[in-house]
Amino acid sequence: MNIQIDVEEVENKYILRIQGRIDTMTTPILEKRIEELVKQNHWDLLADFTDVEYLSSAGLRVLLSSTKKARAHQGHFVLFSIDEDVLEIIKMAGFERVLTICTSEKDALQSCA
């Protein structure tokens, strides 16, 4: 499986630093990491896409469901530093209108304020 996810706490928000591909094989790993944080009532989550090289429809589903869960608990699920190719996948699905996307970590942290 070609994914690594490290979690870092910054200003009471949790950043998932994702490396690799988010595809059918690795999506369950991402979903599990998000669920672990949610079970601990961490609702301000940021996903660092700096090193994400691919995003499948299964990955899009997890991003959408995580966004909905966070908003239902007055939290945030924010993506940042997305590669142009990955951003194009998000746009083709029309998800840029639903997901919160920031260009930098600083902007992402501020969007959760």
N, C-alpha and C positions, 0 to 999 in steps of 0.2 A: 504494500500500500504506500502510495506516494504522497503522504501528507504529514506535516508536523504542526502541532498547535501548542504554543506556549501561552500562558495566561499571566498577565501582569496587572497589578492594581495601581492605578494612577488617579489621584484626587477622588477616591471613593467610587471610581468607575473601573470596569474590568475590560482590558484590551486583550482580544484573542489575536495573537500574532501567528498568522497562517502562512505556511510555506508549502508549495506544491500544487497539486491539482485537486479541485473539488469536483469529483465525478461520482458515478454510481457506486464505486467501491469505497470511496473515502467519505462520502456524505454522512454515513452513520457515525463515523468518528467525530465529525464536526457537530452533529446533532447531539451526541452524547455529552460533549464538552459544554455545549450551551445549556443542556438540561441540568448538568451538575451545578452550574452557576445559578440557574433559575431556582433550583431546589433550595439553595441557600439564600433565597430572596435578593439576589443581585439582579436588578432590573435595568441598570445602565450599562449596556454592553457595547463595545466598539470592536469592529473587525478590521484588522490591518491587512489590506490586500496587496501590500507592496510586493510580496513574493508569491502571489497566486498567479499561476500561469494558465489556468483553464477553469471554467465554471460550466457545469452541465445543468440540464433542466432539473435534475434531482437537487443540486445545490441551490438553484433558484428557489425551489420549494421550501427548503430549510430557511433561507434568508427571509422569505415572505412570512412563514409561520412564526419565526422568531420576532420579526417586527410587530406582528399582530399581538403576540403574547406580551411583549414589553409595553406596548401602548395600552393594553388592557389593564396593566398595573401601574400606569402613569410613569413608565420608564422609557428608555430609548434603546434602539438598536441601530447603530450607525456604522456605515462602511466608509473606509477612507484609503487614499493612495492606491486607487484602482488602475491597473494597466489598461491602456487603450483598447486592446483586443478583448479583454474581459468586460470592460465597460460597454463595448459594442454588443456583446451577448445580452447584457442587462437591458440595453436600449431596444434591441430587437424584440425582446419579450414585453416591452412596455413597462418594465418594473422601475425605471428611473423616476416615474411619477409616484410610486408607492414607497420605495426604499429611501432612507435618508443617506445621501452620499456627499462626502466632503473630500476636498482635495488633500488635506493634511491632517496629521494627528492633532495639531493645535486647534484647527477648526472643528474637528470632530468632538474634542473635549468641550469646547465652548458651546456646541450645539446641544449638549446635555445639561447645560446650566439652568 
